[in-house]
Amino acid sequence: MSERYPEDQALLSMAEDGPTGVEYIPTGLNPYYLQFRRLVHRLLLAAGRANDLRVYQDGELSIGVRPGRCWLGGEGRAFSGVEGSAVATNATTWVWLASDGMHTSTTGLPADRTTFVPLAKVTSGAATISGMEDLRGEAFLHVPTLATLGLEVDAAKINAVLAEAGDEVTAAALNRLTGGAQSTADEDHRHLRFAQAQDTAASLRLRNDSGGPEANIGLVLDLPLKASAELELFRSLDNGYLTQRQGTTVFQMVGCVHAEVIAAGELTASQTGRLAGAVAVDGQVVDVVLSVGRNLQSSVGTDGLGATAKVNGVALATSGPTITSAAGSGHRSTALGDGTAAVLKTDGTVDVRRGDVLTVDLARTASGTVSVEAADVSVLVVIRVKQPE
């Protein structure tokens, strides 16, 4: 559907266009040619800017560009125009204006739109130009981006600004820069590095404000001349305990207490109900260790010692620690891999409370000929302190 004009009567009654100042020739004016020239003159004045940098055909396979002004490279520029610029046959030629003048290409416009003004796309056949598309509207009718406005920043630009600012950088200024609601350094940013350059004591508090179940926070310490590798402290997500890692070695930093029974001298008979004491804190029994200062030696390798640790009369392990004659002579301990380690129960018996009573039964087996009696027998009950819920 074609564009409509105003109603005939309204159009005939118009005397002058307000925005442009172009006058309409009165109906019946005779002679009209002077008024017509005035009309053309006023139209040319009104359309002058539309002619800036306009591409036109001035030969069968050549173009020209009208003079004009534009904004390019952060400054206003005047272009004097060109004539007789050849275009390729059977091709599409893109025309644009850069800071060093007019350019043409049959492969397209440059990628960086901030470095040029697009002018036209010219289509040609074997002998003449067959079409021309005006591209100037892409320069003055577009939605600006941060890049085209020069507002994009990167680390280098920020560093340059801060280097120029010097002592004028303040918490309030940085707050305005980041758009934060606070002006204190604690609220606006976080430091991931803590440096101590003085040979004095230092303290550091870490706080995890996240409530997520997978949230974690860690501390890495670099102790010059003290450790061969960095020391890392973190809370284990598996069990909630504070964990220390140095190189490939990992320790769980949890509070532990212990109870023990010691049978000094030679043990020549089994013993029952040896008091190890009362549990000092709420926690969990994590090991029962049997050690001997001198291991029993017998003609039967299965002869030896076993221990049964109990809490309030109930055995803590499904099978207690044992050390037999076959483990060898001298000092032996299940904590060092000698004999057989205890297998603790998994039914909750190992969960102990402060005030529970620990006892130990010592069992001596001697079915063969004993050549060396066991001596200085000890049983260690290790309790890991319960972590707060």
Stockholm file with secondary structure:
# STOCKHOLM 1.0

chainA/1-389         MSERYPEDQALLSMAEDGPTGVEYIPTGLNPYYLQFRRLVHRLLLAAGRANDLRVYQDGELSIGVRPGRCWLGGEGRAFSGVEGSAVATNATTWVWLASDGMHTSTTGLPADRTTFVPLAKVTSGAATISGMEDLRGEAFLHVPTLATLGLEVDAAKINAVLAEAGDEVTAAALNRLTGGAQSTADEDHRHLRFAQAQDTAASLRLRNDSGGPEANIGLVLDLPLKASAELELFRSLDNGYLTQRQGTTVFQMVGCVHAEVIAAGELTASQTGRLAGAVAVDGQVVDVVLSVGRNLQSSVGTDGLGATAKVNGVALATSGPTITSAAGSGHRSTALGDGTAAVLKTDGTVDVRRGDVLTVDLARTASGTVSVEAADVSVLVVIRVKQPE
#=GR chainA/1-389 SS CCCCCCCHHHHHHCCBCTTTCCBCCCTTCSSCHHHHHHHHHHHHHHTTGGGTTCEEEEETTEEEECCEEEEETTEEEEECCEEEEECCTTSEEEEEEETTEEEEESSCCCSCGGGEEEEEEEEECSSSEEEEEECTHHHHSSCCCTTTTTCCCCHHHHHHHHHHHGGGCCHHHHHHHHTCSCCSHHHHCCCSCCCCCSSSCCCCCCCCCCCCTTCCCEEEECCTTTCSSCEEEEECTTTCCEEEEETTEEEEECCEEEEEEEEEEEECSCEEEEEEEECCSSEEEEEEEEEEEECCEESSTTCEEEEEEEETTEESEEECCEEEGGGCSSCEEGGGTCSBCCEECSSSTTEECTTCEEEEEEEEECCSCEEECEEEEEEEEEEEECCCC
#=GC SS_cons         CCCCCCCHHHHHHCCBCTTTCCBCCCTTCSSCHHHHHHHHHHHHHHTTGGGTTCEEEEETTEEEECCEEEEETTEEEEECCEEEEECCTTSEEEEEEETTEEEEESSCCCSCGGGEEEEEEEEECSSSEEEEEECTHHHHSSCCCTTTTTCCCCHHHHHHHHHHHGGGCCHHHHHHHHTCSCCSHHHHCCCSCCCCCSSSCCCCCCCCCCCCTTCCCEEEECCTTTCSSCEEEEECTTTCCEEEEETTEEEEECCEEEEEEEEEEEECSCEEEEEEEECCSSEEEEEEEEEEEECCEESSTTCEEEEEEEETTEESEEECCEEEGGGCSSCEEGGGTCSBCCEECSSSTTEECTTCEEEEEEEEECCSCEEECEEEEEEEEEEEECCCC
//
